[in-house]
Amino acid sequence: MILRLFVHDDAEADLDALWDEVPETAARITVLLEELEGNQDLLDRLTQHGFGAYRSRDFHVSKWLEQWNKGKDLWRLKVWELEESGVRYRIVYAFLPGKGHYHVLGIVPREFNYEADHELSRRILTAYENL
């Protein structure tokens, strides 16, 4: 199965806002997304919980456990280079295993707490339900 990566309109809007606020961060995230799109091995890593832990790779993958435990295939990716720069964001995405599709649903600040009633969570969960 060929894995594919899509960026949801909401995540595109998040990225556009980053280009206005912190263009260096937006550029790094854009480059990473482009790298992922063209690399089947890296795409496959996006569903390996713990991949890249302890800075062993360029990014770290983890399940959004609260949602994962509810049957939602939602994940988050941390870019180590951004952690070091002090401008910290996470890429939140869904995986549709039957199709092999990854959907980036949000690019959120690290301070985002993933609580189900948070505005960003509601937005991401709505996008997920509409996939």
C-alpha positions as CSV (number, residue, x, y, z in Angstrom):
1,M,0.0,0.0,0.0
2,I,1.3,3.5,-0.9
3,L,1.2,5.8,2.1
4,R,0.1,9.4,1.5
5,L,0.1,12.6,3.5
6,F,-2.6,15.3,3.3
7,V,-2.7,18.6,5.0
8,H,-6.2,19.6,6.2
9,D,-7.4,23.2,5.5
10,D,-7.3,23.9,9.3
11,A,-3.7,22.9,9.5
12,E,-2.9,25.0,6.4
13,A,-4.4,27.9,8.2
14,D,-2.3,27.2,11.3
15,L,0.8,27.1,9.0
16,D,-0.2,30.3,7.3
17,A,-0.4,32.0,10.7
18,L,3.0,30.7,11.6
19,W,4.5,32.2,8.4
20,D,3.2,35.6,9.7
21,E,4.4,35.1,13.3
22,V,7.5,32.9,13.2
23,P,8.5,32.3,9.6
24,E,11.6,30.1,10.6
25,T,9.3,27.7,12.4
26,A,6.8,27.6,9.5
27,A,9.7,26.9,7.1
28,R,11.0,24.0,9.2
29,I,7.5,22.5,9.5
30,T,6.9,22.9,5.8
31,V,10.3,21.2,5.0
32,L,9.4,18.4,7.3
33,L,6.0,17.9,5.7
34,E,7.6,17.8,2.3
35,E,10.2,15.3,3.4
36,L,7.5,13.1,4.8
37,E,5.4,13.3,1.6
38,G,8.3,11.9,-0.4
39,N,9.5,9.2,1.9
40,Q,7.5,6.0,2.5
41,D,9.8,4.9,5.3
42,L,9.3,8.1,7.2
43,L,5.6,8.0,6.6
44,D,5.5,4.5,8.0
45,R,7.2,5.8,11.2
46,L,4.3,8.1,11.9
47,T,2.4,5.3,13.5
48,Q,5.3,4.0,15.6
49,H,4.6,5.2,19.1
50,G,7.9,6.4,20.6
51,F,9.8,6.7,17.3
52,G,12.5,9.3,17.7
53,A,12.4,9.4,21.4
54,Y,15.4,10.9,23.2
55,R,16.4,12.8,20.1
56,S,17.3,9.6,18.3
57,R,15.8,11.0,15.1
58,D,14.7,14.4,13.8
59,F,11.2,14.0,15.3
60,H,9.3,12.1,18.0
61,V,6.0,10.4,17.4
62,S,3.4,9.6,20.1
63,K,-0.2,8.7,20.2
64,W,-2.8,11.2,21.5
65,L,-3.5,8.6,24.2
66,E,-6.8,10.0,25.5
67,Q,-8.3,9.9,22.0
68,W,-6.4,6.7,21.0
69,N,-8.1,4.9,23.9
70,K,-11.4,6.1,22.6
71,G,-10.7,4.4,19.2
72,K,-9.5,7.5,17.4
73,D,-6.3,7.0,15.4
74,L,-4.8,10.4,16.4
75,W,-1.1,11.2,16.8
76,R,1.3,14.0,17.5
77,L,4.8,14.7,16.2
78,K,7.4,16.8,18.0
79,V,10.3,18.3,15.9
80,W,13.4,18.2,18.1
81,E,15.0,21.2,16.2
82,L,12.0,23.3,17.2
83,E,12.3,22.2,20.8
84,E,15.9,23.5,20.9
85,S,14.9,26.8,19.3
86,G,12.4,27.6,22.0
87,V,9.5,28.0,19.5
88,R,7.7,24.7,20.2
89,Y,4.9,23.3,18.1
90,R,3.3,19.9,17.6
91,I,1.9,18.5,14.4
92,V,-1.4,16.6,15.2
93,Y,-2.5,14.1,12.6
94,A,-4.8,11.2,12.0
95,F,-4.1,7.9,10.3
96,L,-6.7,6.1,8.2
97,P,-5.2,2.6,8.1
98,G,-7.6,1.2,5.5
99,K,-6.4,3.8,3.0
100,G,-2.9,4.4,4.2
101,H,-3.6,8.1,4.5
102,Y,-2.2,10.5,7.0
103,H,-4.1,13.7,7.5
104,V,-2.4,16.6,9.3
105,L,-5.2,18.2,11.3
106,G,-3.4,20.9,13.2
107,I,-0.2,22.6,14.0
108,V,-0.5,23.5,17.7
109,P,1.6,25.2,20.3
110,R,3.4,23.0,22.8
111,E,1.3,24.5,25.6
112,F,-1.8,23.0,24.1
113,N,-3.0,20.5,26.7
114,Y,-5.1,18.1,24.5
115,E,-8.1,18.3,26.9
116,A,-11.2,17.2,25.0
117,D,-13.1,20.4,25.8
118,H,-10.3,22.7,24.6
119,E,-11.1,24.8,21.5
120,L,-8.2,23.3,19.5
121,S,-9.2,19.8,20.5
122,R,-12.8,20.3,19.4
123,R,-11.6,21.7,16.1
124,I,-9.2,18.7,15.5
125,L,-11.8,16.2,16.6
126,T,-14.4,17.7,14.2
127,A,-12.0,17.6,11.3
128,Y,-11.2,13.9,12.3
129,E,-14.8,13.0,12.3
130,N,-15.3,14.6,8.9
131,L,-12.5,12.6,7.2
